[in-house]
């Protein structure tokens, strides 16, 4: 994916974390493991938007991220943290809507800094 080794690595981490959760049945033990993964997935997408990846690259990564965290998002029912609940909703949205919201989030952060 043309020079974006960082994001390939992030995706690998995400895959391994999700596999670890599933293989070790961590949801059955009611451990709050999914919050950090949902946060990580959102931040990764946010970084990709910030780094101005083109639409095709974004879509490829988005598809892989969704495939990996689908199980985690579905089973993360005990989060009461608003920002995690919002990020979970964003990650369930269709691609263009999700990216548009992340772009708005990015603009808001930029405006707050100035």
C-alpha positions in Angstrom: 0.0 0.0 0.0 2.5 2.4 -1.4 4.6 3.8 1.5 2.1 3.5 4.3 4.0 0.8 6.2 2.9 2.5 9.5 -0.8 1.7 8.7 0.0 -1.8 7.6 1.6 -2.3 11.0 -1.3 -0.7 12.8 -3.6 -3.1 11.0 -1.5 -6.1 12.0 -1.7 -5.0 15.6 -5.4 -4.7 15.3 -5.7 -8.2 13.8 -3.6 -9.7 16.5 -5.5 -8.0 19.3 -8.8 -9.1 17.9 -7.6 -12.7 17.4 -6.3 -12.7 21.0 -9.6 -11.6 22.4 -11.6 -14.2 20.4 -9.2 -17.1 21.0 -9.0 -16.5 24.7 -12.8 -15.9 25.0 -12.2 -12.6 26.9 -15.8 -11.4 26.3 -17.1 -14.4 28.2 -15.1 -13.2 31.2 -16.7 -9.7 30.9 -13.3 -8.0 30.6 -13.5 -4.4 29.2 -11.1 -5.2 26.4 -13.0 -3.8 23.5 -12.9 -0.1 24.4 -9.2 0.3 23.6 -9.5 -1.6 20.4 -12.4 0.5 19.2 -10.4 3.6 20.2 -7.3 2.3 18.3 -9.3 1.6 15.2 -10.9 5.0 15.2 -7.6 6.8 15.8 -6.0 4.8 13.0 -8.7 5.9 10.6 -8.4 9.4 11.9 -4.6 9.4 11.3 -5.2 8.1 7.7 -7.6 11.0 7.0 -5.1 13.4 8.5 -2.2 12.0 6.4 -4.4 12.5 3.3 -4.5 8.9 2.0 -6.5 8.8 -1.2 -10.0 7.4 -1.3 -9.0 3.9 -2.6 -6.3 3.5 0.2 -8.8 4.7 2.8 -11.4 2.3 1.6 -9.0 -0.6 1.6 -7.9 0.1 5.1 -11.4 0.8 6.3 -12.7 -2.5 4.9 -9.9 -4.4 6.7 -10.4 -2.5 9.9 -14.2 -3.2 9.9 -13.6 -6.9 9.1 -11.3 -7.2 12.1 -13.2 -5.2 14.7 -16.7 -6.4 13.6 -16.7 -9.2 16.2 -15.3 -6.9 18.9 -17.8 -4.1 18.2 -20.7 -6.6 18.3 -19.7 -8.1 21.6 -18.7 -4.8 23.3 -22.0 -4.3 25.0 -20.9 -3.1 28.5 -19.2 0.1 27.6 -20.6 3.2 29.3 -18.0 5.6 28.0 -19.7 8.1 25.6 -16.7 8.6 23.3 -16.4 4.8 22.8 -20.1 4.5 22.1 -19.9 7.3 19.5 -16.7 5.8 17.9 -18.5 2.4 17.8 -21.4 4.1 15.9 -19.0 5.8 13.5 -17.2 2.5 12.7 -20.5 0.9 11.9 -21.4 3.6 9.4 -21.0 3.2 5.6 -17.5 4.2 4.3 -18.2 7.7 3.0 -20.3 8.8 5.9 -17.7 7.5 8.4 -14.9 9.3 6.6 -16.9 12.5 6.3 -17.5 12.5 10.1 -13.8 11.9 10.8 -12.9 14.8 8.4 -15.3 17.0 10.4 -13.8 15.8 13.7 -10.4 16.6 12.2 -11.5 20.2 11.2 -13.0 20.8 14.7 -9.7 19.8 16.4 -7.8 22.1 14.0 -10.1 25.0 14.7 -9.8 24.5 18.4 -6.1 24.7 18.2 -6.2 28.1 16.5 
